[in-house]
Amino acid sequence: MKELNISIDLGRTLIDDTKDKICIGGLGDYVYPLFPGAEGAIRGWARSFPGHDGHKLSVISKIDPGEETRVVQNLFHWDLVPYAISANDVHFCFSRKDKGPIAKKIRSIIHIDDSVEVINSTVASGVPCNILFIGAHDDRENEKLRASNAYIARTWDEVWKIVYNLSL
């Protein structure tokens, strides 16, 4: 298997904000549900390569200042951190264009995002493969996708198939 270093956008790629929030802990804290298939795909990847040097999953999230705790709380609530993603592999930025340089710095091989602007940024930064997830948000009419190494997926099953084929 090829080395897999996958980075994923947290926003509308993993989190389905088209659904109602779910109350957690009885303290008035709420989280959005995950997209159908996202949790299974991520857990499947984590089980596929535990202990293999260089194989990891990372989250790159564009946030507003001060939202770090909320984002990490969501990841812990869904048991993605620490079971599938290390807390050290959760990265934050304040601009979509900053995701590309972060993906390059962490040596991402595949980046999954719902924004054409981000995919163009990761391509310009040298990320070898990109997946534009349009399950909840399709902004291709607002910005041209300038990437020959980008795949388009409408569901997490499609994302899974693309990643599987790229890992062969």
C-alpha positions as CSV (number, residue, x, y, z in Angstrom):
1,M,0.0,0.0,0.0
2,K,1.2,3.5,-0.8
3,E,1.8,5.9,2.0
4,L,-1.4,7.6,3.0
5,N,-1.4,11.0,4.6
6,I,-4.9,12.3,4.3
7,S,-6.0,15.7,5.4
8,I,-9.7,16.5,5.7
9,D,-11.7,19.7,6.1
10,L,-13.9,19.7,9.2
11,G,-16.6,22.0,8.0
12,R,-19.2,20.9,5.4
13,T,-17.0,17.9,4.5
14,L,-17.3,16.0,7.8
15,I,-20.0,18.0,9.6
16,D,-23.5,18.1,8.2
17,D,-24.8,21.6,9.1
18,T,-27.9,21.0,7.0
19,K,-29.3,18.9,9.9
20,D,-30.4,20.0,13.3
21,K,-27.7,20.1,16.1
22,I,-27.6,17.4,18.7
23,C,-27.5,18.2,22.4
24,I,-24.6,16.6,24.2
25,G,-23.8,16.2,27.8
26,G,-26.9,18.0,29.1
27,L,-25.0,21.2,29.5
28,G,-26.5,23.0,26.6
29,D,-23.6,22.1,24.3
30,Y,-24.6,21.1,20.8
31,V,-22.8,19.5,17.8
32,Y,-23.8,18.9,14.3
33,P,-24.1,15.3,13.0
34,L,-21.4,13.8,10.8
35,F,-22.1,13.3,7.1
36,P,-23.5,9.8,6.4
37,G,-20.5,7.5,5.8
38,A,-17.9,9.9,7.0
39,E,-17.3,8.3,10.4
40,G,-17.1,4.8,8.9
41,A,-14.7,5.9,6.2
42,I,-12.4,7.6,8.7
43,R,-12.5,4.7,11.1
44,G,-11.8,2.3,8.2
45,W,-8.8,4.3,7.1
46,A,-7.5,4.4,10.7
47,R,-7.9,0.6,11.0
48,S,-6.3,0.1,7.6
49,F,-3.0,1.5,8.6
50,P,-2.4,1.7,12.3
51,G,1.3,1.5,13.2
52,H,2.5,2.1,9.7
53,D,5.1,4.8,9.6
54,G,4.0,7.9,7.8
55,H,0.3,6.9,7.5
56,K,-2.0,9.4,9.2
57,L,-5.2,11.4,9.1
58,S,-5.2,15.1,9.8
59,V,-7.9,17.8,10.0
60,I,-7.4,21.2,8.6
61,S,-10.1,23.6,9.8
62,K,-10.7,27.2,8.9
63,I,-12.1,28.8,12.1
64,D,-12.8,32.1,13.6
65,P,-10.5,33.1,16.4
66,G,-11.3,31.4,19.7
67,E,-13.2,28.4,18.1
68,E,-10.4,25.9,18.7
69,T,-12.1,24.4,21.7
70,R,-15.5,23.9,20.0
71,V,-13.9,22.2,17.0
72,V,-11.9,19.8,19.2
73,Q,-15.0,19.2,21.3
74,N,-16.8,18.1,18.2
75,L,-14.0,15.7,17.2
76,F,-13.9,14.2,20.7
77,H,-17.7,13.9,20.8
78,W,-17.6,11.8,17.6
79,D,-14.7,9.8,19.0
80,L,-12.6,10.8,16.0
81,V,-10.0,12.2,18.4
82,P,-8.1,10.3,19.7
83,Y,-9.2,7.0,18.1
84,A,-8.8,7.9,14.4
85,I,-7.1,11.3,14.5
86,S,-4.4,12.4,16.9
87,A,-5.1,15.7,18.6
88,N,-1.6,16.7,17.3
89,D,-3.0,16.3,13.8
90,V,-5.8,18.9,14.1
91,H,-4.7,22.1,12.4
92,F,-6.4,25.5,12.4
93,C,-6.2,28.5,10.1
94,F,-8.1,31.8,9.7
95,S,-8.3,31.8,5.9
96,R,-9.2,29.2,3.4
97,K,-6.1,30.0,1.4
98,D,-3.9,29.0,4.4
99,K,-5.1,25.4,4.1
100,G,-2.8,24.7,1.1
101,P,0.4,25.7,2.9
102,I,-0.6,23.7,6.0
103,A,-1.4,20.6,3.8
104,K,2.0,21.0,2.2
105,K,3.8,21.4,5.6
106,I,2.2,18.2,7.0
107,R,3.0,16.4,3.7
108,S,-0.6,15.6,2.8
109,I,-0.9,13.2,-0.1
110,I,-4.7,13.6,-0.4
111,H,-6.7,16.6,0.7
112,I,-10.5,16.4,1.0
113,D,-12.5,19.7,1.1
114,D,-15.8,21.2,0.0
115,S,-14.3,24.5,-1.4
116,V,-12.9,25.0,-4.9
117,E,-10.8,27.9,-3.4
118,V,-9.2,25.5,-1.0
119,I,-8.7,22.8,-3.6
120,N,-7.0,25.3,-5.9
121,S,-4.8,26.4,-2.9
122,T,-3.8,22.8,-2.1
123,V,-3.0,22.2,-5.7
124,A,-0.9,25.3,-5.9
125,S,0.9,24.2,-2.7
126,G,1.8,20.9,-4.3
127,V,-0.6,18.4,-2.7
128,P,-0.6,15.5,-5.2
129,C,-4.3,14.6,-5.1
130,N,-7.4,16.4,-4.0
131,I,-11.0,15.5,-3.6
132,L,-13.7,18.1,-3.9
133,F,-16.6,17.0,-1.7
134,I,-19.9,18.5,-3.0
135,G,-22.3,16.5,-0.8
136,A,-23.6,19.7,0.9
137,H,-22.0,22.6,-0.9
138,D,-21.1,23.0,-4.6
139,D,-19.3,26.3,-5.3
140,R,-18.0,25.4,-8.8
141,E,-20.2,28.1,-10.3
142,N,-18.4,30.7,-8.2
143,E,-14.8,29.7,-8.9
144,K,-13.2,27.5,-11.6
145,L,-11.6,24.3,-10.4
146,R,-8.1,24.6,-11.8
147,A,-6.8,21.2,-10.9
148,S,-6.2,18.2,-13.1
149,N,-5.4,16.2,-10.0
150,A,-8.8,16.8,-8.4
151,Y,-11.6,14.3,-8.1
152,I,-15.2,15.2,-7.4
153,A,-17.3,13.2,-4.8
154,R,-20.9,13.6,-3.9
155,T,-20.9,11.1,-1.0
156,W,-18.5,9.6,1.4
157,D,-18.9,6.3,-0.4
158,E,-17.4,8.0,-3.5
159,V,-14.6,9.5,-1.4
160,W,-13.8,6.1,0.0
161,K,-13.6,4.5,-3.5
162,I,-11.3,7.3,-4.7
163,V,-9.0,7.0,-1.7
164,Y,-9.0,3.2,-2.1
165,N,-8.1,3.3,-5.8
166,L,-5.4,5.9,-5.1
167,S,-3.9,3.7,-2.4
168,L,-3.3,0.7,-4.7
